[in-house]
Amino acid sequence: MKEILSKDTKDYSKICLEKVINMGIDFKLNNKFKEKNYDISNFSELLEIPNKGTELNELLDYFKNEIMPYCSNFSNEKFMSFPDSGNSTAAISGAILSDFLQQNLINSSFCAPIATHMEIAVIKWLRELLGYEIKEIKNIWDVGGVITYGGTGSNATAMLLARENHNSKTMIEGVKSPENYKVVIPKGIAHYSIRSSLMWIGCGNNILEVPTKDYRYNLDELKKTLIENKGKIMSVVCYVGDSRTQSIDNLTEIYKLVKEIDENIWLHADACHGFSLAFSKKLKCKIEGIQYFDSISTDPHKVLATPYCISALLIKDPENFKLVTSSSDLIMQEDYAFGQVTPFIGSKSWVSLKLWFMIKNIGIEKIGQMIEKRCEMAQYLSKKIINSNDFVLLNSVNINSVVFMYVQDKEKLDSINIKKINEKNIDIHKQLSEEGIYHLHQFSLTDDNGIIKQGEVLFPLRYMSGNPNITKKDIDDMLTYLRKLALK
């Protein structure tokens, strides 16, 4: 069969796969974020089942001409929004090889012998960078981390661990009194995955939202919440770079406060963005205290030029994974079978290979420099906004998130019509999306700092570029372009 890789089809397969590589490189180096806007009225054409096949070369041509122009190019310098660019050549190589090699890390001895140990090495590197204790690894219970397919999976597993830490009989007996399995989050900036996770694992929507100040926990309010609900809280979740403003909580102070009131509360740090600072000697001080937390979620696909999808959940005490272990004769009870400690995941592809390639190729020191440059670009933009007459900055720029609004005239902020200024920024974002040249993120955000009006819900624009190729000129050109759209 021509369609299946074999010794007979080797040359043909090489030609097709070389074409795929060229298509991918050309796409990533395209000078537009998006070539065309997809018309959903054409959706029905995609639903037609192909009774007869299409020769691969012809199919690739079709895909290049009819599908790729509608795809979003996160690697373009004009894409200044979430997510990361995913343009590490080594990481892409690892992603391709992972699919070729088809190792399954659910078991180790015959499914993924060396892949398992390379994944353990990647987890060990992350633990070491973030300050967790490193012990001799004799089996899976010494590793202290698992690779998942995204931050939502990592956070869900963390909440499962928190639940079992709160009541170790829950795995067997189920959740009997959901109101006693509460989780504390910062109001308005917490990631949706925490609330969703609680409902997925049977704890219900038992969220306690604590007011924030400058998009961080208000510590007085946090203390009040902890005291009022003592004994009923299973976890406190902090953000080391939240998904809106990338603010970093006061980790050491929160650790001391929480453990003083109830040492059994599971402290979880969602560091899917902020863990990247650990690669930089210059910036690592910003996340001091993270090493005290019971678990940390990280997302290399958000911050390390690594393609989707890869996340890692790390835990302070590796043996705590015994709280959520799976037991089945389909999962070999061997020393290094990851299937024993990966809730919600069955067969497990070698997604960590792309991160292994990326780190081995660039090295910790150079990755740190890449993260520093990214933060410097954000600081550059924030200063341009502060010094402008028509934009306002809404957040303290800690990492790589610059949240701002077009206001036309800063001198008239006291009399600003918030409804109209929201509408103007929504319109700017709509034009950006339709034209497909530049892209910035947009979401709702409460004005925590009273920049425009304390407590008002705003719809700002957000810059957050994970592209190492972006320059100051790209940022200057983006601001010029926004002003052009604002005057339309």
Secondary structure as UniProt FT lines:
FT   TURN            2..3
FT   TURN            8..9
FT   HELIX           10..28
FT   HELIX           40..42
FT   HELIX           43..47
FT   HELIX           56..66
FT   HELIX           68..70
FT   TURN            74..75
FT   TURN            77..78
FT   HELIX           89..101
FT   TURN            105..106
FT   TURN            109..111
FT   HELIX           113..130
FT   HELIX           140..142
FT   STRAND          145..148
FT   HELIX           151..166
FT   TURN            168..169
FT   HELIX           170..173
FT   HELIX           178..180
FT   STRAND          182..186
FT   TURN            187..189
FT   HELIX           192..200
FT   TURN            201..202
FT   STRAND          207..210
FT   STRAND          212..213
FT   TURN            214..215
FT   STRAND          216..217
FT   HELIX           219..228
FT   TURN            229..231
FT   STRAND          233..240
FT   TURN            243..245
FT   HELIX           251..261
FT   TURN            263..264
FT   STRAND          266..270
FT   TURN            272..273
FT   HELIX           274..279
FT   TURN            281..283
FT   HELIX           284..287
FT   TURN            288..289
FT   HELIX           290..292
FT   STRAND          295..298
FT   HELIX           300..303
FT   STRAND          311..315
FT   HELIX           318..324
FT   TURN            329..330
FT   TURN            335..336
FT   HELIX           338..340
FT   TURN            343..344
FT   HELIX           352..362
FT   HELIX           364..386
FT   STRAND          391..393
FT   STRAND          402..406
FT   HELIX           410..415
FT   HELIX           418..435
FT   STRAND          441..442
FT   STRAND          445..446
FT   TURN            454..455
FT   STRAND          457..458
FT   STRAND          461..463
FT   TURN            468..469
FT   HELIX           472..486
//
